[in-house]
Amino acid sequence: MQRRTLLRGSAALITAPALLRHALAADAPRFALGIASGQPRADGMVLWTMLTGAGLPERTTVHWEVAQDEAFKRIVARGDETAEIAWSHSVHAEPAGLEPGRWYWYRFSALGQQSMVGRTRTAPATDAPASLNFVITSCQRWDVGHYAAWNHVAAEQLDVVMFVGDYIYEYASGAKSIRPVEGGLVRTLAEYRARYATHKSDPALQAAHAAAPWLMVWDDHEVGNDYANLQGQELEPDFKAQRAAAYRAYWEHMPFPKATRPVDADMRIVHRLDWGRLARIHLVDDRQYRDVQVCPKPGRGGSNTVSLKSCPEFTDARRTLLGADQERWLADGWDASRPWNLLVQQTLMARFSWTDPANGGGTYWTDGWDGYPAARNRLLAPIAERKLPGVVVLGGDVHSNYVADLKADYDNAAAPVIATEFCGTSITSLSLPQPRIDAARAFNPHIRYGRGDQRGYMRFSLDAKQLQMQVRVVDNALDPASGITTAARFVVDPLKPGAVAT
Ligand SMILES: [Fe+2]
């Protein structure tokens, strides 16, 4: 609304300063937040951009082009989209009829300007042999680090970037921030939009978006810390309106299809795609449909860390993290015909107790899967019963690198491993001191690797015979030009769940 008011003001009042504003606006960069692509299919993908700068018309046409070559000599698809002020002049173009399993380049033009060029690709045909190179990462809090990791993601030669949540943080910046965000705690649509604009102004993040299509899910900070369904951490009375504003700003800024445009406080991000004959990829939403966390601090919503002994509600079998519909959708959608099923979700799934479970059942953080153990078992049970091969759970949220065995019974060291978990660390967001994680690992022997002092991403290379994963860690997340090294390597055999260090 701010832009609309500005435009009306300048049109109605033809004064010298107003004319000057128009002249300056004509030179304003119109693609300052970059471009992106997402949700690749065998015949297309979503192409995203957003017009920026003062003096934009209420509605304007944005042209897009898709080519088989970087020089745009062989353009194979083109079209027009209307960018309108009501949706922040965002563009969500959806080319179709492209060839499966190949690379494309895309760009936008509007108001006499052209965007940067992006590289994207289609998924392989569902019956074609395939390989898949991808990263998972999450949690890019702006004011605690720089985005060097994104420069390295952009250089990794990936098919897909998987981002599992906390694209923005809603917090105000503290006194020790290395690059403070503007404004206070984010609550309104204008504030969410401004926060996305801050994050998306970063050239390294823009380069990572331009390098490959993204598959994305959100976590809590795209709305507010530790929210659950329609309950905010502070039990805010107007939380539904806040969630509606947050989801709207998320859709405006991300490469999601038009069909997912939010309606009031609802937006469907749940998604599934097949990557040739190699893998079925399931993306789920653990925020929008969940039951609220058990045993919160008095007078509040949100998370807590409590002992099982003090909180019998933990084990209530009715409680759900994904919601009943999504639980069924996932259970019905596992694919026994492909070597791999990748479950892309928000947080650590393996049990992680902060005390010895032999002494009173353990102590758990209520916001993650540990707060919903019956739901976790409902998710894992059909994988074990159907002996589904190659189930790999990918997550983030905890700002640490964890590699874990997923089991139905963590108290029995001999219980079979049902699936493999890789929970990747943050781009910048900070974790707990490493000694605390090291101490807790004694109570969690199924955690094969646990590092809270690493920023970066996990890099995967997948074929029908093997998954290979590298823990990629930036040297210094406070340095925008930081280098990167590989801190550990693991492999997984699709017929034998559980990661093996190499
Ligand atoms: Fe986070």
Residues whose N, C-alpha, C, O or C-beta is under 5 A from the ligand:
A	BS01	LIG	C139 D166 D397 S429
